[in-house]
């Protein structure tokens, strides 16, 4: 006997999530042209992909010298890094149901430019990857253990695809090996 298909009832349908996002982008570097409207759209799409309803996100684009200062002050490491995330949510990483996701993400475009050559894609794509990585930290993902890192990398690839970006290449391109 063939089963009957019923139209979804309101109780069966996935609830629509109203989005309330505040995204502030500050560009304090001159190495990579990153349009604030493009980056804001990317962040909005990523937040929707992660089913975040409310968020206040600050993105600061800097060079290696500036990110090294922040890295030294807050993490005790005076070297430049790719991205640093500050979770400012009241409930901590990932928040709770209906809570406000709040945080700052600092990205080194100089590191993005350098690493994009190694991985064979554009500096803008590398910056997008760093921003997604930072957003995932804010939603509760971590990369301190091998298992956590695998889960986070899988989610990074999924979010990048969901927002219309290519999955991040994490093997060296042939161009960088010569």
N, C-alpha and C positions, 0 to 999 in steps of 0.2 A: 504494500500500500504506500502510495506516495504521500509524503508529509505536506502539510499545508504551510504556506508562507504567509505570515501576517505582517502588515505594515508595523513598523516600530511604534510603540506607544510612547508618550512623553516620559514615562518611567523607565523605558528601555533605552531611550536616546541618551547619548553622551551630553552632559550639560554644557551649554556654551559658557565660556570663561570670558568675563569682561576684563580687558587689559587696561591697567593704569601704570604706565611706564614714564619715568623721568630719566632721561639719558643725557649726561653732560660730557661733551668731548672737548678736551683741551689739548691743542697741538703745540708742543714746545720744542720742536725739532725741525730741521730743514733738509733732512736727508732723503726722505721718501714722501712723495705726494700722496696724502691720504685725505680724501674728501670727507668732511664731517657728515654730510647727509648720507653718503654711502655706508659709512661705518655705523651710523645710527640705525639705518634700515637693517643692517646685518645683525646688530644687537637685538633689535625688536623681533626679528624673525627667529633668532636663537632662543629668546625668552619664551616665545610662543611654542617653539618646538619642545621646550622643556616644561611646558604647561605651567608657566609662572604667570600669576594674575597681577601681582603688584611688584614693582621694582624701582629702586633708585640706584642707578649705576653711574659712576664717574669713570671715564676713560682718560688717562693721561699718556700722551705719546711723547717720548723723550729719546735722547741719545744715550750711548753707553756711559758717558761720564755722569749724567744725572741719575741713571738707574743704579749705578755702582754706589753712589752716595746713599740712596735709599736702602739698598741692599746691606751696606755697612751699618747704617743707623738702626735698622729694624731687625736684621737677621745676623749681624755680626760678621758678614762676609763682604770684604771691600771690592769684590770683582763684579764686573757687569754680568747681568743675567738677561733672559728673554722677557719674562713677565713676573710681576709680583702682584699678589691679590690681597686686599685687606677686606675681610668680612666685617661689615658694620651692622649686620642684622641683629636685632634684639634677641632673637631665638637661637643665634649661632648658625653654623653652616646648614644650609638647606631649609632653615626656618621651620615653621610648622604649617599646618593646613591654614590657608588664608592669611599667612603672615607676609610682611613686607620683606622682600629680598633687597638687601642694601649693601653696597660695597664699592670699593675703588679698585681699578685695574690699571697698573702702570706697565706700559709696553715699551721696550727698546726697539725703535725702528732701525737703529744701526745694526743690532744683532739680527733683526729680521732680514735686512738687506744682505748681510754676510751669509746667514744660514740658507736663504732662498737660493743663492748660487750653488751651494752644496747639494741641495735637494732638487734643483732643477725646476723651480716654479718662481712666481713673481714675489717681490717684497710685499705687495699688498695682500697676496694670499697668505704669506707667512704671518703678517700682522693679524689677519682674520683668524688664523689658527691660534695665535697667542690669546686673542680676546676670547675665543670660545673656550680655551683651556682655563682662563681666569673665571669665566662665567660658571663653568662646571665646578670649579673649586667653591664658588659661592653657593652652589646648589648642594654641596655635600660630598662631591667626589674628591678623592685624594690619590696621590701617586707615590706614597712612601714605601709600600710593599710591592712585590712583583704582582700579586693578585690584584691589588688595587690599581696598579699602573695599567694592567691589561684591561680591566673594566673601564678605566677612564679613557684609554686610547680608543676602545671600541665605541664609547659614547661620543668622543670627539669626531670620529669618522661619521657616525650616524647624524650628528647635528650638522656637520659641514654639508653633508649631502642634503639634509632637510632644508637648509637655507640656500641651496643652489650653488654651493661651492664644491670644488673637487675635494676628495678625501686627501688628507695630508700625506705626502710621500715621506716616508721615514727611512729610506735607503738613499745612499749617496748617488747622485746622478753620474753618468759617465763623464760629463764635462768636468766635474770637480776632481776626477781621479787622474786627469792628465797633467 
